[in-house]
Amino acid sequence: MGSLRELFGPSHKEVWAELAQQIDAQFHDGGWFGVSNVQSEVKDWIITLDTYTVSTGKSSVTYTRMRAPFVNPDGFRFHIFRTGFFNELGRRWFKTMDLEVGDPDFDRAFTVRVVDDTAANHSVIRTLLADPGTRALMLAQPSFSLQAIDNEAWPNAQFPAGVDELVFQVVGVIKDRERLKALFDLFADLLGRLCHASSAYEDSADVFLQELAAPGGTVVRSGVLMWDGNAPRRRAAKGLGRLKEPRAVGPLLGVLSDEDDELRQRAIVALGEIGDRRAVPFLISRLRDSNQLVQQAAKNALQKLGEEKLVATLEAALRGDPTSLLELKQFPHRKPIIQALIHTVEDGGPFLAWAAQALAALGAIEALPLLEQRKHRVSLSDELKELWESSIQKLTAFAALPRTAGAPPIETDTLPRPADGSVPSTDTLPKPADG
């Protein structure tokens, strides 16, 4: 092994492992048969360095590749590469437009190709390549190919809709550590410019709103995290709260049922900072969220919105305070209070039986099936079992009470209509006596 290292130099795995240490990244050893990679988290993106091999049957070519998924709602496609044979091939195969950026050295060395010839796409490319330092770093690369790839074209694509990949690739396995470091810096710079055309994006409410609406979730391939769509959404929720952006109320309310606990928590904190009372009923339903940090965030936000008494009354009711059980009826937000209590029953825990009592006190017959379903599955003391049974009995009796039927809306669509332009005659109607 030592003689081979002296003959061929260090393996690419050794170089890449050292690179990962120097740039504060993670090295994943693929073993004898797997593919090793280096992953670096830069702001909201995960950049992955790896290799892949294309076989033609008689021969094979190995490429070094750097890639990162990014939100691409407009489906913007481009390819930047060293000018050469691909120029003619690309013109024959693809309906594309070649652009120049106004730098003679760069325009001679590189071909910049966009799929859709629009002014907006030209603007993105020029923003992407506006910095002379960025162009200089690209010119320093002996070979270069960068493109935005539609993930739908990839086999077994698992990325959410609207998420594509920015991909750099060159032929061969790069073992020059300094070149790899320069490529990581260049790739991160280009990725940031592509995703955020404005240098002031860190405090842009418009960008935060776009990020909050972007796809969430994560994608793991071969045990390696490739995409984390939750990170930018969390950052966006926090930013919108810091800016107290009133336009964000609706979008923030829209993520209160998201699977990501931290996103729910940050959205609730942001709603408290914005201070719009439209959020009150939605926050009440999160007082008994499955995550305790979310519960505390909802409590704090409601207190900021002037609902201290409601929060205190609900907490006391869940400790069995009989006065608070009666006071719950006095609050106007009956439906979200019931929803919070149902969450408590669903999640179990020490407040289970008292939540059932509170539901009975509110006459929440919609919770009756849940209480019936859970009565043989919960482990309670004899005293709490009696509370549970009495709650079911109260709701059952309440459900059996006769109710006044509400006046049904009158359907007028099928009623006869006069012919168009006609007016009913009034000749036969009774007339008042003269005088």
PyMOL commands that set and color helices and strands:
alter all, ss='L'
color gray80, all
select helices_A, chain A and resi 2-8+12-22+86-93+104-109+119-128+132-139+151-153+177-195+201-203+205-212+230-243+246-254+261-274+277-285+292-304+308-317+322-330+334-347+352-361+365-374+382-400
alter helices_A, ss='H'
color red, helices_A
select strands_A, chain A and resi 26-28+37-42+45-55+60-71+78-82+97-99+110-114+145-149+163-171+218-221+224-228
alter strands_A, ss='S'
color yellow, strands_A
deselect
rebuild
show_as cartoon
